[in-house]
Amino acid sequence: MFLLNRHPDYRQPLTEEDAATLGIAGAGEAERFLAARDNHAETPLHALPALAGELGIGSLHVKDEGKRLGLGSFKALGGAYAVMRLVLEEAGKRLGRAVDVAELQSPEVKAIATQMTFACATDGNHGRSVAQGAGLVGARSVIFVHSGVSNERVAAIARFGAEMVRVAGDYDQSVREVARVAAERGWTVVSDTSWPGYERIPGLVIQGYTIIVREALKRLPEPPTHVFLQAGVGGFAAAVAGHLAILLGVARPTVTVVEPARAACIYETARAGRPVTIAHSKPTVMAMLECYEPSLVAWRVLSRIGDAFMTVDEEDAVSVMNRLARPSGNDPAIVSGESGGAGLAGLIRAAGDRKMRAALGLDGNSRVLIVNSEGATDPGRYAELVGMAPGDVLLQTA
């Protein structure tokens, strides 16, 4: 499925609030917090000239978030950052003065953090980030997971000291349950999706993702003309597209939002012209993108700067995992999890379809940026789908 943006807000400026969240000052603050973390390192940007040639485009670069902060996904940038910001804000209120990120490990701030509990719902990756952030500051974390989250992903979150709560149903039901329980117990919900009356904290989460753009633009020979961005609730796509639009203005790239056909809440929202909750269908292999209700903040951004919306099928995602694991020519091998390569799956499908190619202006001069949003966050599942362990993939080109 493919459609161009026909929303009345299309090409209108971002709202003042969203421009502040995704703007230069906000991104700079996120970078400052990231620099304070011991294991911070810029993630790789890979050129894939052989695949670009096959697709008939000028260049293809993949920003590999599978190596981010030891968590294996871009989500490491959002939840932990929001937790750190919220702890410092609470410390500022209680101490009656501004508290800087350099004071996070001070006894005064630690004493305050130990009295705070952060909770979220997750498909796996966001929960790791919130749990890691809580652990960094000495706070408590309670992570709600739905029935579709694998035991391996649950264990990976619990390793950070989080209390785990299983919820019957899907991701959206776990979002509602954590909001209910947190309200009863006075916990702070750090969600990567937003709903009426709850926007600021999700805004902090997606502000953390702007770092991806800043790092990529430093390494690219020229800014991209096209980006294909995977979406679950839409926060990642909105953050990357929004920050690119603010930095590049009228020279911003064409933005295509890519979702699993089995969980396409942004696509259906774009088609309806308003946020809609879609019916549940069969689970998708792209587990981190299995969301049925869009983030309101994300849609507000994407309705303005998302140029096209499309879906990919299950086999598309698995094919990309295998293609990146077994590259052609001199392209590097990349470990991409089930959801990590969905944006690339969208590019491959669009480049091979005459009408989509023309609608998006893809040609031999196009410079495409893709984000591999996760590595093998479930190594067992990865090995099952690719036929190799993640370490064996990287050894091929070591």
N, C-alpha and C positions, 0 to 999 in steps of 0.2 A: 504494500500500500504506500502511496506517495501523494502528498499534496503540498501546494505552495501556500504561503501565509496570505490569507485574505482578511485578516482581522482589522477592524477600524483603527486600532492602535498601532498597526504595523508601520514601522519607520518613524514613529513618534518618539520624542526624547524619553529616556527613563524618568520615572518619578524622582523627585528630589531625594526621597528616602533611599531608593534603590541605587541612585547614583552615588550617594554617600557611602553606602555599604560596599559597593563594588569599585569605588573610585581609587585614586592614587594614594590618598592619605590613609584610607582603610587598609589597602594592600601593604603599604609601608609599615603600618602597625603590626600586621600579621607577620611580616618578615622579621620585625624586631623581636617578636615573641619566639619565632622559630629559631632565630640565631642564639637564643638563650638555652636551647636544648642541647644536651651533651652529644647526642647521636645524629645531629643534623648534618645532612650532606645533600647537595644538589643531585637530582635524579638524572639519568642519561637521556640524551636526545639522539636517536639513531636515524641515519639516512638510509632509505631503502631504494636505491636507484633501479635495481632489477625489477622490483614489483612496480615501480612507477612507470617503467618502460612498457611493461605488460598492460598496464591500465591506460596507457596513452596520455599520461599527464607529465608535466614538467619535472616535478619533484615530489617526494613523499617523505615526511619525517614523522617519527613516532616518539613521543615523550613517554618514557617508561616509568610509570608510578609503582610498578611492582617492587621497587627497591626503597620505598619511602619509609624512613624512620623505623625500620625493622618490623613494620606491620603488614607490608605487602600490598598496600593500596593507597590511593589518593586520599581516602577517608582519614588517614593519619593526620592530615593537615587541618581538619575541621573540628571534630569533637573535642580533641585535647586542647586546641587553641581556645575554644569557647569556655571550657572548664577553667583554664588558667585565667582568662579575662574575668570570669564571674567570681572567682575566689579573690582576685585583687580588688574588684569593686566592693565586695562584701567587707574585705579588710579595711578599705578606705572609709566605709561608713562607720565601722566599729572603732577605728583608730582616730577618726576625725581629721584625716589628712590624705593626700595623694600617695598611693603605694605603687612603686614601680616593679616591673617584672624581675628586676635584679633581687628583689626582696622575697621572692616566692619561697625560698628555702630558709628564711629567717624564722626564729622561734615564734615571734609574734604572729606571723602569717600562718605558719604551720598549725598553731594552736586554734586559729579560726577555721582553717580548712578541715581539721579533724571533726568539727561539729557540723559539716555540710555533707549532704548526700545527693549525688547526681544520678539520674536515672534516664534511660532511653529505651526505645524499641529498635531492633536491628535485624537485618538479614545476615549479619556477620561482621562486616568491615567497620561500620560506624560504631558499633558497640565496643570493638577493640580500642578504637581511638578514645572514646569517652572513658573506658576503664583505665587505659594507660594514663590519660590526663589526670584522672582522680588519684591514681597511684603516685604520680609525680609530685602532687601537692599534698598528699597525705589525707585526702578525702575518701569517703565511702562511695562505692558505685553499685547500683542495682540495674542489671541489664535484662530486659524482657525479650525473649525470642519466641517466634511462632513455631508451629509444628514442622515446617519445611526446612528449618535450619539444621544442618548436619551436626552430628555429635562432635566431629572434628573441629568445626567452627566454634561450637559452644565451648569446647575445652580450650581453644586458643584465646577466647575472651577471659575465661575463668583464671587462666594463668596470671592475669594482671591483678588478681585479688577481688574480682567482681563477684557479687552474689547473683546467681542466675535464676531467672524465673521463666518457666515454660508456659506459653499461652496457646490454647487451642485455636485453630483457625490460621489466618494468613497475616502478612505484615501489617495491613491496615487495622486489623483487629488488635494486634499487639500495641500499635500506636495509641488506640483508644484506651486500652487497659492501663498502660503506663501513665497516661494523663489522669485517669481516675484515681489510681492508687497513690500517685505522687501528690495529688491535691488533698487527699485524706491525711497523708502523713507529713506534709510540709517539705517534700523533696523538691529539688530543682530538675525539671525535665530539660535535657539537652537533645533536642530533636533536629534531624536534618530535613524534616518537612514542616510546613507551617499550616495553620488554620486560623479562622477568625479570632482575633484577640491574642494570638500567639505568633509573633513575627520577629521580635528582636533577636532572640537566641538563635533561631534558624539563620537569621541574617549574619550573625557572628560565625556560625559554622561555615556558610558558603564564602564568607570573606576570607577564611583561611585558604580556600581553594584557589584564590587569585594568584597565589605564589606560583602555581603551575605555569600560568601565562608569562609572568615576569621572567622566570627561568628560561622558558622556551624562546622568548623573543631575544634574549641575550645571546643565544647560540645559533639561531637561524640566520642564514646568509641574507635573507629578505623576509619581510613579514608574509604570512600565508595569505593566499587568495581564497582558500576554502578550509573550513573545519567541519568534521563530522563528529558529533558529540553524543554519546550514549546517554540515555535518560531512564531513571526509575521514577522518582517523584519530580525530577527536573532540576534539583539544586546544583548539581555539578555542571550541567549544560548552561544554566543561567549564569553561574559564576564565571565560567570561561568566556562565554559569548559576551557577557556584560562588560567584563574588564577589557577584552579586546576592543569592544566598541568605544569605550571611554578613551583608551590609549590611542587608537588609530583613527577614530572619527569616520569621515566619509570613505576612508581607505580600508575600513574594516573588512574582514573576510565574509564570504557567503557562509551562513550557518545552517547546517542540516542537522536536525535532531533525530536520533535513531533509537528505536525501541524494539523489544521483542514483540512479534505479532500477537503473542498470547497475553501480553500485559502492556498494552499501548495506551495508557491513560493520558499522556500528553498529546498523542496523535488524535485521539477521540475528542479531547478538549479543544484542540485546534479546529477540528472539523465542526464541532458544535458552536465554537466561538465563545465558549464560557467553560469554567471548570466543571467537569463531570466525573462521577465515579462510575467505573465500568464494571460489568459483571465478571465474576471470577471464572477462569477457564482452566484448562490443564496447566499444571506447573511448567514453567519454562526452565530449560537448562541454564539460562542466564539469570541465576538465582538472585544476584544482587540488584537486578533490575525488575524484579517481580513485584510491582506496585500497581495498585488499581485506583489510586486517588492522587491527583497532582498536588504539589505544594503551591499554595496561593502566591507566595513571593516569587517562586520560580516562573509560574505562568505569567505573572505581571511583566517580568523581564522578557520572557520568550515570545510573548504576544507582540512585543515591539521589535525584537531583533532576531527572532528565529525566522529564517527565510523559507525553510521547507521542513516538512515532517515526514518521516518514513518508518517502515517496519522491516525487520529481517526475521527469517525463520530459524528454527532450531539448528538445522543442518548448516546454515550460514555461519553461526557462531562456532560450531565445532570445526568446520572447515578452516576458519581463520586461526583457531588455536593450533591446528596441525600445520598450516601454512607458515606461521611464524616460527614454529618449532623446527621446521625443515625448509629453510629458505632456499631460494635459487640464487645463482650468481654469487656475488660477494656480499649480499645482504646479510646482516647479523641475525643469529638466532635470538628470539625473544620469547620468554615464558609469559604467556598471556592466559589468565584464568577464563572461566566460562563467560563472564560478563566483560572482561577487559578489552576484548577485541571487537565489541559490537559496533563501535564507530567505524572501524576498518571494514567490517562486513557490509556496512551501509555504503561506504565508498565503492567497494568492489561491485556491489549490485548496481549502484547508480552509474558507474563508469561503463558497465556492460549493457546498459539500456539506452537506446538512442534518444528516447523522449526525455528521460530523466537527465541524461547527460546534457542535452540542449537546454533544458529548463534551468539547470544549475550553472551553466556556462563552463562546464569542465572541458578542457582542451589541452593541447600540448604545452601551453604556457602556464597551466595551473600549478600552484604551489600548495600542497595539501598538508595540513597538520592533523595528526591523530593522537589521541591520548590512550595509551594502554593503561586503563584505570585500575587494574589489579593483576598481580601475579598469581601463582598457584596457592591461593589462600586455603584451599582444601586439596592438599597434595595427592590424596588417594583418588579423589574424583578426577583430578588432572591426569594422573597416570592412566586411569581407565579410558578417558576420552582421547588421549594423545598416543598412548602406547609407550610412553617413556616417562621416567621420573623427571621432575623439574631439573635436578642436578645434571642428569644425563643430557638434557637439551643444551645446557650451557657448555658442557664439556666438548660438544661437537666443534665449537668454534673457538675454544680456549687456546 
